[in-house]
Amino acid sequence: MTTELPFDDYRASHLGKGGEYHDKFSRFAYTSVIWDLEQRQMLDLVAAQFADPGSTRHMDFACGTGRILALLEPAVGNSTGVDISDSMLAVAGERAMKARLICTDLTRSQELAGEQFDLITSFRLFPNAEPQLREEVMAQLSRRLAPGGRLIFNNHKRCGSLAFRWRSFLTRIGLKRKKKPLHCMSDEEAVKLAARHGLELVTERHLGVLPILRPKRPLLPKAFMRWVEAWAATKPGLARHAAFKIYVFQLAAAAD
Ligand SMILES: C[S@@+](CC[C@H](N)C(=O)[O-])C[C@H]1O[C@@H](n2cnc3c(N)ncnc32)[C@H](O)[C@@H]1O
């Protein structure tokens, strides 16, 4: 699916940002409902994917303010957070107390070149990144994934979701002003991107079936949204309507 990209250079997107970005996951009603459920899904996935999660070497790429690092820190053996933005990392340092934090662009530096990780995560990066950056990042992450390891990344702008279709329709008929480009990433794009770098899909989770157009100020009560989204997340038949996915990949079995 071709959509307009919101950034020309995603590498520069969060330079100088930090606290305000972090706070939106607790401040905004719908955003916080999704983040609460996402945390549960992540803990379940990590527990299910590793026989001994407590011994895993974890790297969170584009870790930003450390949401995923802080969540997984108690569950994994050790954590490394990598981001290009020192202001985002400054916030991460206050939350992920045990993680090693590295300010670098892994696609352009030799940092961590000799290291491998059992678990690599990357949240809210791929859908926004321009195609070239997606490829460069995926190349580096797949190279650093240990045999038997898992790459878990999310898609927070999923094409085909009720929210995206509703937003597109209202924009087309002129009832919604287009403040930002309408932009999405399909499941197929995510799976093909990973496959080009030798990775295969193991499992996935979905979230966010309500067509909420203003996550900051939704019209529905928070308790209702929480109930619906928690219920919908357990129904595989609703996955095609979801605005959020979490994908789990592993190195594809070597061809004979
Ligand atoms: C939307 S934030 C996501 C932060 C965090 N993963 C989360 O889910 O809250 C995207 C992050 O990607 C980082 N980023 C973009 N390009 C990068 C690159 N080439 N190397 C490292 N970090 C990068 C940005 O600095 C920003 O912190």
The ligand as an SDF file (V2000), in Angstrom:
LIG
                    3D

 27 29  0  0  0  0  0  0  0  0999 V2000
    8.5570    7.1110   18.2220 C   0  0  0  0  0  0  0  0  0  0  0  0
   10.0960    6.9390   19.0240 S   0  0  0  0  0  0  0  0  0  0  0  0
    9.8910    5.3480   19.7660 C   0  0  0  0  0  0  0  0  0  0  0  0
   10.6090    5.2400   21.0700 C   0  0  0  0  0  0  0  0  0  0  0  0
   10.3540    3.9300   21.8230 C   0  0  0  0  0  0  0  0  0  0  0  0
   10.7480    2.7820   21.0540 N   0  0  0  0  0  0  0  0  0  0  0  0
    8.9060    3.8320   22.2150 C   0  0  0  0  0  0  0  0  0  0  0  0
    8.2000    2.9310   21.7040 O   0  0  0  0  0  0  0  0  0  0  0  0
    8.4400    4.6440   23.0060 O   0  0  0  0  0  0  0  0  0  0  0  0
   11.2180    6.5570   17.6870 C   0  0  0  0  0  0  0  0  0  0  0  0
   12.6700    6.5790   18.1210 C   0  0  0  0  0  0  0  0  0  0  0  0
   13.4920    6.1370   17.0470 O   0  0  0  0  0  0  0  0  0  0  0  0
   14.7370    6.8010   17.1690 C   0  0  0  0  0  0  0  0  0  0  0  0
   15.4890    6.6190   15.9350 N   0  0  0  0  0  0  0  0  0  0  0  0
   15.1280    6.9630   14.6880 C   0  0  0  0  0  0  0  0  0  0  0  0
   16.0620    6.5850   13.8180 N   0  0  0  0  0  0  0  0  0  0  0  0
   17.0550    5.9790   14.5310 C   0  0  0  0  0  0  0  0  0  0  0  0
   18.2960    5.3690   14.1890 C   0  0  0  0  0  0  0  0  0  0  0  0
   18.7100    5.3060   12.9320 N   0  0  0  0  0  0  0  0  0  0  0  0
   19.0420    4.8400   15.1730 N   0  0  0  0  0  0  0  0  0  0  0  0
   18.6310    4.8910   16.4730 C   0  0  0  0  0  0  0  0  0  0  0  0
   17.4690    5.4590   16.8480 N   0  0  0  0  0  0  0  0  0  0  0  0
   16.6830    5.9850   15.8900 C   0  0  0  0  0  0  0  0  0  0  0  0
   14.3080    8.2200   17.4860 C   0  0  0  0  0  0  0  0  0  0  0  0
   15.3510    9.0030   18.0100 O   0  0  0  0  0  0  0  0  0  0  0  0
   13.1690    7.9790   18.4740 C   0  0  0  0  0  0  0  0  0  0  0  0
   13.6180    7.9980   19.8070 O   0  0  0  0  0  0  0  0  0  0  0  0
  1  2  1  0
  2  3  1  0
  2 10  1  0
  3  4  1  0
  4  5  1  0
  5  6  1  0
  5  7  1  0
  7  8  2  0
  7  9  1  0
 10 11  1  0
 11 12  1  0
 11 26  1  0
 12 13  1  0
 13 14  1  0
 13 24  1  0
 14 15  1  0
 14 23  1  0
 15 16  2  0
 16 17  1  0
 17 18  1  0
 17 23  2  0
 18 19  1  0
 18 20  2  0
 20 21  1  0
 21 22  2  0
 22 23  1  0
 24 25  1  0
 24 26  1  0
 26 27  1  0
M  CHG  2   2   1   9  -1
M  END
$$$$
